[in-house]
C-alpha cells in the first residue's frame, strides 16, 4: 500500500502521466496512454529529435529533450520510464525527488544490486514502482492460467516456454541502423536473457509460484557483444514442476506469427497458449501489417499498436498500473517482482559461467562459445 495521507489527485480529474523515452516501446506506451480514459499525457521526453517529432504528431502538447527537465517542469502523477536500462535508476531517483510514481520498462535494472538501490530510493521518496512485465496480460497466457487453475489437466510435472525474435537487428532488408544500447552489455545489462527471458521468469512465477534455477547455458549464435540465446532449467517446488525456458534473438520474426510458445504437460493432457489465441488474431494482424506497409509508402507513422495482439497487453499492464495509482494501491506487478526476475536471471548467468569454466579444456566450435 502506498502510504500517503491524501491522494495527489481526485477521481474527478485525469491522472497526469509523462513518458520518459519515446523510442519503439515508448511509443507503444504513449499510444496506449493517449487512448486511455481518465489519463492525460501532457508531455514526453526523448533525446532523439525524430522521436520527439513522432510524439508531437501523435498529439502530445509538449516535448523535452531531457527527462530531468520534464520532471522539474511538469506537474505529474506518474511517469513511464521507457529509457535504456542503464538510465532506469537515475530516472527513478529524479521521479522520487518530484514525488512521481513510476512504471518502469523491463528489466527493472541491470542487476539486483542496482534494483535494490532503485527501490530504496523509491521508498525514501514515497513513490510506487510498477514494472512492465506483460506476458501475464496476454489473452493466450490468461487462457493457459485459467485452464491450469481450474485443474483441466491435473498435476503438471513438466512445462516449457520459448520466446524468440530478431532482437534489435530487425528482419532484412533493414533501412536504419539498430539502436546501439541493446548490444552494449553495460547499457543493457545483458542480452536475450534480460530482454526476453526476464518476461518468461515473471510469467512462470505467476503460474507456478517461486522458482529455483537448476542449470543454464548461454550462447552466441551471432557474433554480438551480448548473448543472443539462453536455455534455463527451472524447478517450481510448490507445484513439483520442472520447466525449461529458452529465449533467443537470433530468429527473424515474421508477423503475424506468435513468437512465444508455452506448454504445460499435465497428467491428463496438454495446455498450450496457441489453443487460447484470439479467434481473429491472424486476420487482424495481417490487416495491420498491410496497413503499416501503406503508411510507410505514404510517409506516415506505422501503427505500432496494431500488428499483434500482444501489444494490447502493454495497454492492459499500463492501465492496471494507473488503476493502482488511482486507488493508492501497490501496482499488480511491482518493483519486488521486477527484482525477483533479475535475481533468477543472475543465477542463470552464474550457472552458465560456471559450466563454461568447467568445459574450458574442450574444443568448442566458435559459434557455440558461451558467455
VOVO-802355 format. One line per field, with one value per residue (C-alpha): residue number from 1; residue in three letters; x, y, z. Coordinates in steps of 0.5 Angstrom, whole numbers. Last residue first. Example, Ala and Ser with C-alpha at 12.3 -4.5 7.8 and 13.67 -1.06 7.14 Angstrom:
<atoms>
nr = (2; 1);
rest = (SER; ALA);
x = (27; 25);
y = (-2; -9);
z = (14; 16);
</atoms>
This chain:
<atoms>
nr = (371; 370; 369; 368; 367; 366; 365; 364; 363; 362; 361; 360; 359; 358; 357; 356; 355; 354; 353; 352; 351; 350; 349; 348; 347; 346; 345; 344; 343; 342; 341; 340; 339; 338; 337; 336; 335; 334; 333; 332; 331; 330; 329; 328; 327; 326; 325; 324; 323; 322; 321; 320; 319; 318; 317; 316; 315; 314; 313; 312; 311; 310; 309; 308; 307; 306; 305; 304; 303; 302; 301; 300; 299; 298; 297; 296; 295; 294; 293; 292; 291; 290; 289; 288; 287; 286; 285; 284; 283; 282; 281; 280; 279; 278; 277; 276; 275; 274; 273; 272; 271; 270; 269; 268; 267; 266; 265; 264; 263; 262; 261; 260; 259; 258; 257; 256; 255; 254; 253; 252; 251; 250; 249; 248; 247; 246; 245; 244; 243; 242; 241; 240; 239; 238; 237; 236; 235; 234; 233; 232; 231; 230; 229; 228; 227; 226; 225; 224; 223; 222; 221; 220; 219; 218; 217; 216; 215; 214; 213; 212; 211; 210; 209; 208; 207; 206; 205; 204; 203; 202; 201; 200; 199; 198; 197; 196; 195; 194; 193; 192; 191; 190; 189; 188; 187; 186; 185; 184; 183; 182; 181; 180; 179; 178; 177; 176; 175; 174; 173; 172; 171; 170; 169; 168; 167; 166; 165; 164; 163; 162; 161; 160; 159; 158; 157; 156; 155; 154; 153; 152; 151; 150; 149; 148; 147; 146; 145; 144; 143; 142; 141; 140; 139; 138; 137; 136; 135; 134; 133; 132; 131; 130; 129; 128; 127; 126; 125; 124; 123; 122; 121; 120; 119; 118; 117; 116; 115; 114; 113; 112; 111; 110; 109; 108; 107; 106; 105; 104; 103; 102; 101; 100; 99; 98; 97; 96; 95; 94; 93; 92; 91; 90; 89; 88; 87; 86; 85; 84; 83; 82; 81; 80; 79; 78; 77; 76; 75; 74; 73; 72; 71; 70; 69; 68; 67; 66; 65; 64; 63; 62; 61; 60; 59; 58; 57; 56; 55; 54; 53; 52; 51; 50; 49; 48; 47; 46; 45; 44; 43; 42; 41; 40; 39; 38; 37; 36; 35; 34; 33; 32; 31; 30; 29; 28; 27; 26; 25; 24; 23; 22; 21; 20; 19; 18; 17; 16; 15; 14; 13; 12; 11; 10; 9; 8; 7; 6; 5; 4; 3; 2; 1);
rest = (UNK; UNK; UNK; UNK; UNK; UNK; UNK; UNK; UNK; UNK; UNK; UNK; UNK; UNK; UNK; UNK; UNK; UNK; UNK; UNK; UNK; UNK; UNK; UNK; UNK; UNK; UNK; UNK; UNK; UNK; UNK; UNK; UNK; UNK; UNK; UNK; UNK; UNK; UNK; UNK; UNK; UNK; UNK; UNK; UNK; UNK; UNK; UNK; UNK; UNK; UNK; UNK; UNK; UNK; UNK; UNK; UNK; UNK; UNK; UNK; UNK; UNK; UNK; UNK; UNK; UNK; UNK; UNK; UNK; UNK; UNK; UNK; UNK; UNK; UNK; UNK; UNK; UNK; UNK; UNK; UNK; UNK; UNK; UNK; UNK; UNK; UNK; UNK; UNK; UNK; UNK; UNK; UNK; UNK; UNK; UNK; UNK; UNK; UNK; UNK; UNK; UNK; UNK; UNK; UNK; UNK; UNK; UNK; UNK; UNK; UNK; UNK; UNK; UNK; UNK; UNK; UNK; UNK; UNK; UNK; UNK; UNK; UNK; UNK; UNK; UNK; UNK; UNK; UNK; UNK; UNK; UNK; UNK; UNK; UNK; UNK; UNK; UNK; UNK; UNK; UNK; UNK; UNK; UNK; UNK; UNK; UNK; UNK; UNK; UNK; UNK; UNK; UNK; UNK; UNK; UNK; UNK; UNK; UNK; UNK; UNK; UNK; UNK; UNK; UNK; UNK; UNK; UNK; UNK; UNK; UNK; UNK; UNK; UNK; UNK; UNK; UNK; UNK; UNK; UNK; UNK; UNK; UNK; UNK; UNK; UNK; UNK; UNK; UNK; UNK; UNK; UNK; UNK; UNK; UNK; UNK; UNK; UNK; UNK; UNK; UNK; UNK; UNK; UNK; UNK; UNK; UNK; UNK; UNK; UNK; UNK; UNK; UNK; UNK; UNK; UNK; UNK; UNK; UNK; UNK; UNK; UNK; UNK; UNK; UNK; UNK; UNK; UNK; UNK; UNK; UNK; UNK; UNK; UNK; UNK; UNK; UNK; UNK; UNK; UNK; UNK; UNK; UNK; UNK; UNK; UNK; UNK; UNK; UNK; UNK; UNK; UNK; UNK; UNK; UNK; UNK; UNK; UNK; UNK; UNK; UNK; UNK; UNK; UNK; UNK; UNK; UNK; UNK; UNK; UNK; UNK; UNK; UNK; UNK; UNK; UNK; UNK; UNK; UNK; UNK; UNK; UNK; UNK; UNK; UNK; UNK; UNK; UNK; UNK; UNK; UNK; UNK; UNK; UNK; UNK; UNK; UNK; UNK; UNK; UNK; UNK; UNK; UNK; UNK; UNK; UNK; UNK; UNK; UNK; UNK; UNK; UNK; UNK; UNK; UNK; UNK; UNK; UNK; UNK; UNK; UNK; UNK; UNK; UNK; UNK; UNK; UNK; UNK; UNK; UNK; UNK; UNK; UNK; UNK; UNK; UNK; UNK; UNK; UNK; UNK; UNK; UNK; UNK; UNK; UNK; UNK; UNK; UNK; UNK; UNK; UNK; UNK; UNK; UNK; UNK; UNK; UNK; UNK; UNK; UNK; UNK; UNK; UNK; UNK; UNK; UNK; UNK; UNK; UNK; UNK; UNK);
x = (58; 58; 62; 57; 59; 67; 66; 68; 74; 74; 79; 75; 69; 69; 69; 63; 59; 61; 59; 52; 51; 53; 48; 43; 43; 43; 37; 33; 35; 33; 26; 26; 28; 22; 17; 20; 19; 11; 7; 0; 2; 1; -5; -7; -13; -11; -4; -7; -11; -5; -1; -7; -8; 0; -1; -7; -4; 2; -2; -5; 2; 1; -5; 0; 1; -3; 0; 6; 1; 7; 8; 6; 11; 6; 10; 11; 3; 2; 6; 3; -4; -1; 2; -5; -9; -5; -5; -13; -13; -8; -12; -19; -20; -16; -10; -12; -10; -3; -2; -2; -5; -3; -7; -9; -2; -1; 5; 4; 6; 8; 10; 12; 14; 7; 7; 3; 9; 15; 21; 27; 31; 37; 34; 34; 30; 29; 26; 25; 21; 20; 14; 13; 8; 11; 18; 18; 24; 28; 33; 35; 37; 40; 41; 43; 49; 52; 58; 55; 58; 51; 49; 52; 51; 48; 47; 43; 42; 38; 34; 29; 22; 17; 10; 8; 4; 5; 13; 13; 10; 15; 21; 19; 19; 26; 28; 26; 31; 35; 36; 37; 43; 46; 46; 43; 48; 54; 53; 52; 48; 41; 45; 47; 40; 39; 42; 36; 33; 34; 32; 33; 29; 31; 38; 35; 32; 30; 25; 25; 21; 20; 17; 16; 13; 13; 10; 3; -2; -9; -10; -16; -15; -18; -12; -9; -14; -15; -7; -7; -12; -9; -3; -7; -10; -3; -3; 2; 6; 7; 12; 12; 14; 11; 14; 10; 13; 15; 21; 25; 21; 23; 31; 31; 28; 33; 39; 36; 35; 42; 44; 40; 43; 42; 35; 28; 28; 23; 20; 19; 12; 14; 10; 12; 14; 19; 25; 23; 22; 29; 31; 27; 31; 37; 36; 33; 38; 43; 36; 35; 29; 22; 21; 13; 11; 6; 2; 5; 6; 11; 18; 22; 20; 21; 28; 30; 27; 32; 30; 23; 16; 10; 3; 3; -2; 1; 5; 9; 11; 13; 17; 20; 23; 26; 29; 33; 34; 27; 22; 14; 9; 2; -1; -8; -11; -18; -20; -14; -12; -7; -4; -3; 0; 5; 6; 7; 11; 16; 17; 20; 23; 19; 23; 21; 13; 9; 2; -3; -8; -15; -19; -26; -23; -18; -11; -5; -8; -8; -5; 0; 3; 3; 0);
y = (-33; -39; -41; -45; -41; -42; -49; -52; -56; -58; -55; -49; -54; -53; -45; -45; -49; -44; -38; -41; -42; -35; -33; -37; -34; -27; -28; -31; -25; -20; -23; -22; -15; -14; -17; -13; -7; -8; -12; -11; -4; -3; 1; 9; 8; 12; 9; 2; 4; 7; 1; -4; 1; 0; -7; -7; -3; -7; -13; -10; -10; -18; -17; -16; -11; -6; -1; 1; 4; 6; 13; 16; 17; 15; 8; 7; 8; 3; -2; -1; -2; -9; -11; -9; -13; -19; -18; -17; -24; -28; -26; -26; -33; -30; -34; -39; -46; -43; -42; -49; -54; -61; -67; -72; -72; -65; -62; -55; -51; -44; -41; -34; -31; -31; -31; -25; -22; -25; -25; -27; -32; -30; -26; -32; -35; -42; -44; -51; -52; -58; -58; -60; -55; -51; -53; -50; -52; -49; -51; -45; -44; -37; -35; -28; -27; -20; -17; -20; -25; -29; -35; -33; -38; -38; -45; -45; -50; -51; -44; -45; -42; -38; -39; -44; -39; -32; -35; -37; -31; -27; -31; -31; -24; -24; -29; -24; -18; -20; -27; -24; -20; -17; -11; -6; 0; -4; -10; -6; -9; -6; 1; 1; 2; -1; 2; 4; 1; -6; -11; -15; -17; -13; -12; -10; -17; -22; -26; -32; -34; -41; -44; -51; -55; -61; -65; -61; -64; -64; -63; -58; -56; -50; -46; -49; -47; -40; -40; -42; -37; -31; -33; -33; -27; -23; -20; -25; -23; -16; -15; -7; -6; -2; 3; 7; 13; 15; 19; 14; 8; 10; 11; 4; 1; 4; 2; -5; -5; -3; -9; -14; -12; -8; -5; -6; -10; -8; -2; 2; 5; 11; 15; 22; 25; 30; 28; 21; 22; 24; 18; 14; 17; 15; 8; 7; 10; 4; 0; 4; 9; 7; 10; 12; 17; 18; 24; 30; 37; 39; 43; 39; 32; 35; 38; 31; 27; 31; 33; 36; 35; 39; 38; 31; 29; 23; 28; 31; 24; 23; 29; 28; 21; 24; 29; 24; 26; 24; 27; 27; 32; 33; 26; 26; 19; 18; 14; 11; 12; 17; 12; 7; 11; 13; 6; 4; 10; 8; 1; 4; 10; 15; 16; 19; 19; 23; 22; 26; 22; 26; 29; 27; 21; 26; 28; 27; 22; 25; 22; 18; 11; 7; 0);
z = (-45; -48; -55; -59; -66; -65; -64; -57; -56; -49; -44; -42; -40; -33; -34; -38; -33; -28; -33; -34; -27; -26; -31; -29; -22; -25; -29; -23; -19; -24; -24; -17; -17; -22; -18; -12; -16; -17; -22; -19; -17; -10; -8; -8; -11; -18; -17; -18; -23; -27; -26; -29; -35; -36; -36; -40; -46; -46; -46; -53; -56; -55; -60; -66; -71; -68; -63; -67; -72; -77; -78; -85; -91; -96; -97; -90; -88; -94; -91; -84; -86; -89; -83; -79; -84; -83; -75; -76; -80; -75; -69; -71; -66; -60; -58; -53; -56; -58; -51; -50; -44; -45; -42; -37; -33; -35; -40; -39; -46; -47; -54; -55; -62; -65; -72; -75; -76; -79; -73; -76; -71; -67; -61; -56; -51; -48; -41; -39; -33; -28; -24; -17; -15; -9; -11; -18; -21; -27; -33; -37; -44; -47; -54; -56; -51; -51; -55; -62; -66; -68; -65; -58; -52; -45; -42; -35; -29; -23; -22; -17; -18; -13; -15; -21; -26; -24; -23; -30; -33; -29; -31; -38; -38; -36; -41; -47; -46; -40; -42; -49; -48; -42; -37; -43; -42; -40; -44; -50; -56; -53; -53; -60; -63; -70; -76; -81; -87; -85; -91; -87; -81; -75; -71; -64; -63; -68; -64; -60; -53; -52; -45; -43; -37; -34; -28; -29; -24; -27; -34; -33; -26; -26; -24; -30; -35; -32; -33; -40; -42; -39; -43; -49; -47; -46; -39; -36; -42; -40; -35; -35; -28; -23; -17; -12; -9; -2; -4; 1; -2; -9; -7; -3; -9; -14; -9; -9; -17; -18; -13; -17; -23; -30; -27; -28; -34; -36; -37; -31; -29; -24; -19; -18; -12; -15; -12; -13; -20; -21; -17; -22; -28; -25; -23; -30; -34; -35; -37; -43; -43; -42; -35; -35; -31; -25; -22; -26; -25; -31; -31; -26; -29; -36; -35; -32; -38; -43; -50; -48; -52; -50; -52; -54; -61; -64; -69; -63; -61; -67; -67; -61; -63; -69; -65; -61; -53; -51; -46; -46; -44; -42; -43; -39; -37; -35; -41; -44; -52; -50; -45; -50; -56; -51; -48; -55; -57; -51; -54; -60; -58; -54; -47; -41; -42; -37; -34; -31; -28; -30; -25; -22; -18; -14; -15; -10; -6; 2; 8; 3; 5; -2; 0);
</atoms>
